Amino acid sequence: MLRRVPVLFLGALALFAGLAGGLARLGMAIPAPDLAHTHGALMVGGFLGTVIGLERAVALKRGWAFLAPALAGLGGLALLAGAPAAAGAALLVAGSAGLAAVAGLVALRQRALFTAMMALGALAWLGGNILWLAGRPFPAVVPFWIAFLVLTIGGERLELSRLLRPTPTRRITAPLPLALVLAALVLMAADAAAATAGWLFGAGLLAFTVWLCTYDAARRTVRQPGLTRFIGTCLLSGYVWLGIAGLVWLAGGSPAAGSTAYDAALHAVFLGFVFAMIFGHAPVIVPSVLGVEIPFNPWFYAHLTLLHGSLALRLAGDAAGWDAARHWGGAGNVAAILLFLVLTVNMAVRGRRLRAKR
């Protein structure tokens, strides 16, 4: 248990630095404006890569598996400390290679589509990090990072969908979104047919949205009370943002870097989709990783509502060219994540007290 805390601390550092970098990218004055350049790498690699790697290491129960999140966390720390980008990228390559090894081992042990999907997601993260280390610009790398998160989450939800009565349609259609995303990544890695690659990528994200909205168990669990309903609400609302990102990518082929469409597509995925998943799964994952109980509180809906409302404002600002809306929406995004952390820590403390009284 003790070795998990320093790794999680590195992930938390990357999260706070990434949030500050996001505000800097919106033109807000922060003490460390250089973080704007590494905002994406800190959030995806330093934070999400560390947390996902830690979760996988705990599940695998192998000491060597903890190297993956540790290296990813150190990569985020290197970027935060102002080390050359190549040093941070190299550490993230090593961390993602470790996660790919863990996911590959799990896929070999349990041969199923969902384990293969999560292994391919880890490989997508590794591929994106290698491209970044090789000097490819961020817009060429970001789709690989998106694929890492979408395939990881998609694999997890596919695993849980087995609890529902299997149907031929569900089995047949499940590989389609994966095939579209992988085809797009192959073209992007080869730097070929950019418009076609962007179209395939958007179609893949949209296909994932349709599949998840149709077959995910959240469609049923959202009708149940308490934490179960909250998780279902987080999942289904997150899928809406994934679909919006797919539509933006599909309509524009590949949104131009720095454009409002690019901002909308990326944050619909990284904020609307990914953080809705984090909000929903935290009360379940935190206890398994840290052994700390997180009792459900209806106030959890506050950070979820703030996330979606502020992101809608941000994307409205993107669509209308209204900078004030984008800035306020971005600030609201950060506030939602901070509120989530405050409420989660508060309920963890409360849960520990309740456990001590039993």
Buried (B, 14 or more C-beta within 10 A) or exposed (E): EEEBEEBBEBBBBBBBBBBBBBBBBBEBEBEEBEBBBBBBBBBBBBBBBBBBBBBBBBEBEEEEBBBBBBBBBBBBBBBBEEBEBEBBBBBBBBBBBBBBBBBBBBBEEEEBBBBBBBBBBBBBBBBBBBBBBEEBEBBBBBBBBBBBBBBBBBBBBBBBBEEEEEEEEBEEBBBBBBEBBBBBBEBBBEEEEEEBBBBBBBBBBBBBBBBBBEBBBBBEBBEEEEBBBBBBBBBBBBBBBBBBBBBBBBEBBBBEEEEBBBBBBBBBBBBBBBBBBBBBBBBEBBBEBBEBBBEBBEEBBBBBEBBBBBBBBBBBBBEEEBEEBBBBBBBBBBBBBBBBBEBBEEBBEBBEEEEEEE
